[in-house]
Amino acid sequence: MGSIRKKLAVLGSTGSIGQQTLQVVRAFPNRFHIIGLSAGKNTDLLARQINEFKPRFVYFSDKRSHIANAEYEFLSLEDIARHPQVDIVVIATAGKSGLNPTLAAVKAGKTVALANKESLVMAGEIITNAAKKNGAQILPIDSEHSAIWQCLNSEAQKATRLILTASGGPFYRYLPSQLDRVTVKQALKHPSWHMGRKVTIDSATMMNKG
């Protein structure tokens, strides 16, 4: 008998981490099934994802848009995250939009694959307490957090210090005097990673290390 496929809801499916998640699902179709997808305003890509994965639940924030020739139930992010049919919730949205669905998922006892670090910055204690109370599991999937989590899980001795490294971004080797004159256009040209505008700016300003 084959193993039962895990049902995934990918919130932020059109972003970089959301798209990487869908690549994993494509590689392991016998292990994962997409049941929910969400996006902000990139409904063109979302429509293609819906056509490919046939999710039951969908959300997008651009109310002017309509995705034709697709059958789905339009639910809020929170309702998708807490839905009884969902096993794993991937929170790959940017900024504060990840907070409420993260809380909804942990209160429902879900396994939460969390890339949205802002949620923990805003309400870390509330989220972790709710996870403990409801038997939810939080798995960090953002690069730095996942690396730290994996290292700590494999180390018997307690760590006394953590050091976060950085790739350097577009302003690597810039002098402080040069940073006074950089532009948004320059900041958006990350040499190593292709990310959304907000995440790219947060990377350039080092806000994502905060």
C-alpha positions in Angstrom: 0.0 0.0 0.0 1.3 3.5 -0.9 1.6 6.2 1.7 -1.2 8.8 2.0 -0.3 12.0 0.3 0.0 15.1 2.5 -2.4 17.9 1.6 -0.7 21.2 1.3 -1.9 24.8 1.3 0.7 27.1 -0.1 0.0 30.7 0.9 2.1 33.0 -1.3 2.4 30.5 -4.1 3.5 33.0 -6.7 6.5 34.2 -4.7 10.0 32.7 -4.8 9.5 30.3 -1.9 6.0 29.5 -3.0 7.2 28.5 -6.4 10.1 26.5 -5.0 7.5 24.6 -2.8 5.5 23.8 -5.9 8.7 22.5 -7.6 9.0 20.0 -4.7 5.4 18.9 -5.1 6.1 18.3 -8.8 9.1 16.2 -8.0 7.2 14.1 -5.4 3.6 13.8 -6.7 3.0 10.6 -4.7 3.8 12.4 -1.4 2.1 15.7 -1.7 -1.2 17.1 -3.0 -2.0 20.8 -3.4 -5.3 21.6 -1.8 -5.0 25.4 -1.4 -3.2 28.3 -3.1 -3.0 32.0 -2.6 -1.4 35.0 -4.2 -1.5 38.8 -4.0 -1.8 40.5 -7.3 0.0 38.1 -9.6 -3.2 36.4 -10.7 -1.8 35.4 -14.1 0.7 33.1 -12.5 -1.8 32.0 -10.0 -4.2 31.0 -12.8 -1.5 28.8 -14.4 -0.9 27.2 -11.0 -4.6 26.6 -10.5 -4.8 25.0 -13.9 -1.9 22.7 -13.1 -2.6 21.7 -9.5 -6.4 22.0 -9.3 -6.6 23.2 -5.7 -9.9 23.2 -4.0 -9.3 26.5 -2.1 -8.0 29.7 -3.5 -7.4 33.3 -2.3 -6.0 36.4 -4.1 -6.0 39.9 -2.8 -6.7 41.7 -6.1 -10.5 41.9 -5.9 -10.6 43.3 -9.5 -9.3 40.1 -10.9 -11.2 37.0 -11.9 -9.7 33.6 -12.7 -11.8 32.1 -15.5 -12.3 28.5 -16.5 -11.3 27.2 -13.0 -13.3 25.5 -10.3 -12.4 26.5 -6.8 -13.8 27.8 -3.5 -12.7 31.3 -2.6 -11.7 31.4 1.1 -9.8 33.8 3.3 -6.1 33.1 4.1 -7.2 32.2 7.7 -9.9 29.8 6.6 -7.6 28.0 4.2 -4.9 27.7 6.9 -7.3 26.2 9.5 -9.4 24.1 7.1 -9.8 20.5 8.4 -8.7 19.0 5.0 -5.3 20.8 5.2 -2.3 18.9 6.7 0.5 21.3 6.1 0.4 25.0 5.7 3.2 26.8 3.9 3.3 30.4 4.9 5.3 32.1 2.2 3.5 35.4 2.1 5.5 38.7 2.6 5.1 41.1 5.5 2.3 41.3 8.0 -0.1 39.4 5.8 1.4 36.1 7.2 0.5 36.8 10.8 -3.2 35.9 10.9 -3.0 32.8 8.8 0.0 31.6 10.9 -2.0 32.0 14.1 -5.1 30.3 12.5 -2.9 27.4 11.5 -1.2 26.8 14.8 -4.5 27.2 16.7 -5.9 24.4 14.4 -2.9 22.2 15.3 -1.4 22.2 11.8 2.1 21.6 10.7 3.3 25.0 9.6 6.2 25.4 7.2 7.0 29.0 8.0 9.0 31.3 5.7 7.3 34.5 6.9 9.7 35.7 9.6 7.6 38.9 10.2 5.0 36.8 12.0 7.4 35.7 14.7 8.9 39.2 15.0 5.4 40.6 15.6 3.9 37.8 17.7 6.6 35.2 18.4 5.5 34.3 21.9 1.8 34.2 21.1 2.4 32.0 18.1 4.8 29.5 19.9 2.5 29.3 22.9 -0.5 28.6 20.7 1.5 25.9 18.9 2.4 24.2 22.1 -1.2 24.4 23.4 -2.7 22.9 20.2 0.0 20.4 19.2 1.0 22.3 16.1 4.5 22.0 14.7 6.4 25.0 13.2 9.1 24.1 10.6 11.2 27.1 9.6 11.9 27.0 5.8 13.4 30.5 5.3 17.1 30.0 4.5 18.7 31.4 7.7 16.1 30.0 10.1 16.1 26.6 8.5 19.9 26.4 8.7 20.0 27.4 12.3 17.1 25.0 13.2 18.8 22.1 11.5 22.1 22.8 13.2 20.6 23.1 16.6 18.6 19.9 16.1 21.7 17.9 15.3 23.9 19.3 18.1 23.8 17.6 21.5 25.5 20.6 23.3 23.6 23.8 23.7 24.8 26.7 21.4 26.0 29.8 23.2 26.1 32.1 20.1 24.6 32.2 16.7 26.2 34.1 13.8 24.1 35.1 10.8 26.1 35.4 7.5 25.0 37.3 4.4 25.8 36.9 0.7 26.6 40.6 0.4 23.8 41.7 -1.9 24.2 44.5 -4.4 26.1 46.7 -2.1 28.9 44.3 -1.1 32.2 46.2 -0.8 30.4 49.6 -0.8 31.9 52.2 1.4 29.6 53.9 4.0 29.9 57.1 2.0 28.6 55.3 -1.2 25.6 54.0 0.6 24.2 57.5 1.0 23.6 57.6 -2.7 22.2 54.2 -3.6 18.8 54.0 -5.3 15.8 51.6 -5.0 16.6 50.4 -8.6 20.1 49.4 -7.5 18.8 47.7 -4.3 16.4 45.6 -6.4 19.3 44.1 -8.4 20.4 41.3 -6.1 23.3 39.4 -7.6 22.4 36.0 -6.2 18.7 35.6 -5.6 15.5 36.4 -7.5 12.9 37.5 -4.9 9.9 39.8 -4.6 10.5 43.5 -4.2 9.9 43.7 -0.4 12.1 40.8 0.4 14.8 42.1 -2.0 14.8 45.5 -0.3 14.8 43.9 3.2 17.9 41.9 2.1 19.7 44.9 0.8 19.1 46.9 4.0 19.8 43.9 6.2 16.3 44.2 7.7 15.9 40.5 7.1 18.6 39.7 9.6 16.9 41.7 12.4 
